Amino acid sequence: MTPIHDIVHRIMWDSEYGNAHFVIGYYDRVFKRIVRVSFERIRLERGQHFGFDLIGSDGEARMVPFHRVREVVRNGELVWSWCGAGRDPVNSNLDRRWRGRNQCGAT
C-alpha cells in the first residue's frame, strides 16, 4: 500500500513522474461527494504532515486532510484510489502499469 502523502510528494519532487497533469479527488463533507481538483491548486507547506491546502477560486486556502483523498488521476488514468474506511486502497506499484478503473464504484 502506498500512502497518499508519498504519492503527493512524488508528484512534487520527482520531475520525471511529476511532469504530467494530475487531478486529486477528495471527499467533501459539505457536498457529500468526491470533488476533483487540478494538482496545480494544491499547496503543501514544509511541516504540514496531515493534509494540504487547496486554493479556491476566491484565492482562499482551505485545508484538506490526507485521509479525505479518494483518488489520484495522472493524464486521465486512475493511478491511486481509496475506497474508504475498512478497505485497502486500490493502487499498483508506482512504477508499473496503472489500473484504469476505480474499483470503489466512483467514476
C-alpha positions in Angstrom: 0.0 0.0 0.0 1.4 3.4 -1.0 0.3 6.2 1.4 -1.3 9.2 -0.3 1.3 11.6 1.2 4.1 9.5 -0.6 2.3 9.9 -3.9 1.8 13.7 -3.4 5.5 14.0 -2.5 6.5 12.0 -5.6 4.4 14.3 -7.8 6.0 17.3 -6.3 9.7 16.2 -6.2 10.1 13.5 -8.9 10.4 15.7 -12.0 10.0 12.9 -14.5 6.9 11.5 -12.8 5.5 14.9 -11.9 5.7 16.1 -15.5 2.1 15.3 -16.1 -1.4 16.6 -15.5 -2.7 15.4 -12.1 -6.2 15.5 -10.6 -6.8 14.8 -6.9 -10.2 13.6 -5.9 -11.2 14.2 -2.2 -14.4 13.5 -0.3 -16.1 16.8 0.5 -18.2 16.5 3.7 -20.4 19.5 2.7 -21.3 18.3 -0.8 -21.1 14.6 0.3 -19.3 13.6 -2.9 -15.8 13.3 -4.4 -14.6 16.7 -5.6 -11.9 16.6 -8.2 -9.3 19.4 -8.5 -6.2 20.0 -10.5 -3.0 19.4 -8.6 -1.9 22.9 -9.6 -4.4 24.2 -7.0 -2.7 22.3 -4.1 -0.1 23.7 -1.8 1.9 21.6 0.6 3.9 23.5 3.1 7.0 22.2 4.9 6.0 20.5 8.1 2.4 20.1 7.1 2.0 16.3 7.6 -1.7 15.8 7.9 -3.1 17.4 4.7 -2.6 20.1 2.1 -4.0 23.5 1.3 -6.4 23.7 -1.6 -6.5 27.2 -3.2 -10.1 28.1 -4.0 -11.4 30.2 -6.9 -11.6 33.0 -4.4 -7.9 32.7 -3.7 -8.5 31.4 -0.1 -6.7 28.4 1.1 -8.7 25.5 2.7 -7.0 22.6 4.4 -7.9 19.1 3.1 -6.7 16.2 5.3 -4.9 13.4 3.5 -7.4 10.9 4.9 -10.1 12.5 2.7 -8.3 11.9 -0.6 -10.0 9.2 -2.5 -8.3 9.2 -5.9 -5.3 10.4 -7.9 -5.6 10.7 -11.7 -2.5 11.1 -13.9 -3.0 12.2 -17.6 -6.6 10.9 -17.4 -5.7 7.5 -15.9 -6.6 6.5 -12.4 -3.3 5.7 -10.6 -4.4 5.5 -6.9 -7.8 5.1 -5.2 -9.0 4.7 -1.7 -12.4 3.0 -1.1 -12.9 4.2 2.4 -12.8 3.0 6.0 -12.1 -0.6 6.4 -10.9 -1.2 2.8 -7.5 -1.4 1.3 -6.5 1.2 -1.2 -6.6 0.1 -4.8 -3.2 1.0 -6.3 -0.4 -0.5 -8.2 3.3 -0.1 -7.7 4.1 3.4 -8.9 6.5 2.1 -11.4 4.1 -0.4 -13.1 1.1 0.0 -15.3 -1.8 1.9 -13.6 -5.2 0.4 -13.0 -7.6 2.3 -15.3 -10.8 1.8 -13.3 -11.7 2.9 -9.8 -12.8 -0.3 -8.1 -14.7 1.6 -5.4 -17.5 2.3 -7.8 -16.8 6.0 -8.3 -16.4 7.3 -11.9 
